[in-house]
Amino acid sequence: MERKTKLFSAAIKQVQALPPERQNAIAKVILAELREEPNPATARFQQLIKTKYTKGLTSEEVAEMKSLEASFYASDEAFYRPILDRVERKIASQKS
């Protein structure tokens, strides 16, 4: 998993160097791929949510769920931060 994260981070850096229209095109491709590829972490998280509301979680499962949530937030940040930065710069330039 760590290797994939490093590769993903490297890819994001390369995409950030491209013009905005190319970034948007690449983002569409990435999102399409992600929708088609099953994510074991997402499946496990869904399983933990179901268990939480049907049987309750053990302390180990609570820790696992928190860890999964943290990794989701980190992935979201890596993916969305360049987009949000670009939007913020655009808004700031329009205010000037």
LINUR-V796169 format. One record per pair of residues at least 12 apart in sequence whose ideal C-beta (glycine too) atoms are under 10 Angstrom apart, sorted by the first residue. I is the first residue (numbers start at 1). GAP is how many residues later the second one is. D is the distance in whole Angstrom. If there is no record, write none. Layout:
BEGIN
I:GAP:D
I:GAP:D
END
This chain:
BEGIN
1:39:9
1:40:8
1:70:8
5:66:9
5:69:8
5:70:8
5:73:8
8:22:9
8:67:8
8:70:7
8:71:8
9:69:6
11:15:9
11:19:8
11:67:10
12:14:10
12:18:9
12:66:6
12:67:7
12:69:9
12:70:7
13:65:10
13:69:9
14:12:9
15:12:8
15:15:9
15:64:10
15:67:7
16:65:9
16:66:5
16:67:10
16:69:9
16:70:9
20:62:10
20:63:9
20:66:6
20:70:9
23:59:7
23:60:8
23:63:8
24:59:9
24:62:10
27:52:8
27:53:10
27:55:9
27:56:7
30:49:8
31:48:9
34:41:10
34:45:9
39:33:10
39:36:10
41:26:9
41:27:6
41:30:7
41:31:8
41:34:9
42:26:8
42:30:8
44:17:10
44:20:8
44:21:9
44:24:7
45:19:9
45:20:7
45:22:10
45:23:5
45:24:8
45:26:9
45:27:8
47:14:9
47:18:10
48:13:6
48:14:9
48:16:7
48:17:5
48:20:7
48:21:10
49:16:8
51:14:9
52:13:7
END
